[in-house]
């Protein structure tokens, strides 16, 4: 019996007359005898027999599973998270500590706390004056620290405080010496200074040099400035100096003494920056010491806050000034501000005046047209001021002050 053999593969291709360039990829149809299935494959994709199995077989890769991390990797990840958490916590604690230290430093620099760290050093020579008891009792009553010493310039009062900030130059025992120094002398001592200045100053030498011929307070003051630079000394002269002699001789001596005193004051102010205050007694000296102590207690806090150069200028729109354009816009508001600068003149009162007379020149013309001075004073008295619960007038007082402001020729005249 003859066996019928069938072809395993039929190749279906396009016409051979077409060019090879335009031929599409040939297809091959394979008939599997076992499964009786037909497979259609692209002939160009069939690998040559000599190729590897990876090249002969095209498989679709399935998405792989997520790689499971080892126990060491998990432990290392937990350690990193724990370290990051501790680092953030440490940074937060450091920031809180810095804020706390800054708040404590600011609180320490407040005047009420700085004044507790100030020490008032009183020279022992001042204890010979009976009036010094007034100062000592007052300081004890205020619970301020004071110290009697025999250092520095004679008859002096100086201040030291604890070092509150880094970079401050320490004087002794961690204290900072203030630059303010008071020198308390009597009228007789001041007369000796005047005499010593006239006798011991060499007119041919440079101004400011004093001969060391006599032991005087002026000599001590000169030596003190030579060894202590940057100090601000203020001389407080207490008591009254009585001088004898006839009236005519006393008048002549007084005249020359006055000239000598003026010469000494100018010399001290210009070359040594020393101010002289004449006081009646130790009560005023005590008030001066208290005022200087309070001012020194406010220094650190003001330096920390950084006061502006013009500390008296307040912030706000009312103090910012008025802008005037080239066309004159804003002049009416300037005129209102000028009236408002007077004492006890409110904004409604100033607006009432400037509404009736929009410029200063119009008000001056109205003054010139009136025949008498009394009518000029009362020109604005009957103007109605609005803005309140009840209507009121400008009044004769404000009217008279505005008239004096615009017409007076005396620069020292008090308007109020």
Secondary structure, 3 states (H helix, E strand, C coil): CCCCCCCCEEEECCCCCCCCCCCCCCEEEEECCCCCCEEEEEHHHCCCCCCCHHHHCCCCCCCCCCCCCCHHHHHHHHHHHHHHHHHHHHHHHHHHHHHHHHHHHHHHCCHHHHHHHEEEEEEHHHHHCCCHHHHHHHHHHCCCEEEEECCCCCCEEEEEEECCCCCCCCCECCEEEEEEEEEEEEHHHHHHHHHHHHHHECCCCCCCCECCCCCCHHHHHHHHHHHCCCCEEEEEEECCCCCCCCHHHHHHHHHHHHHHHHHHHHHHHHHCCCEEEECCCHHHHHHHHHHHHHHHHHHHHHHHHCCCCCCCCCCCHHHCCCCCCCCCCCHHHHHHHHHHCCCCCCHHHHHHHHHHCCCHHHHHHHHHHCCCHHHHHCCCCCCEECCCCCCEECCHHHHHHHHHHHHCCCCCCCCC
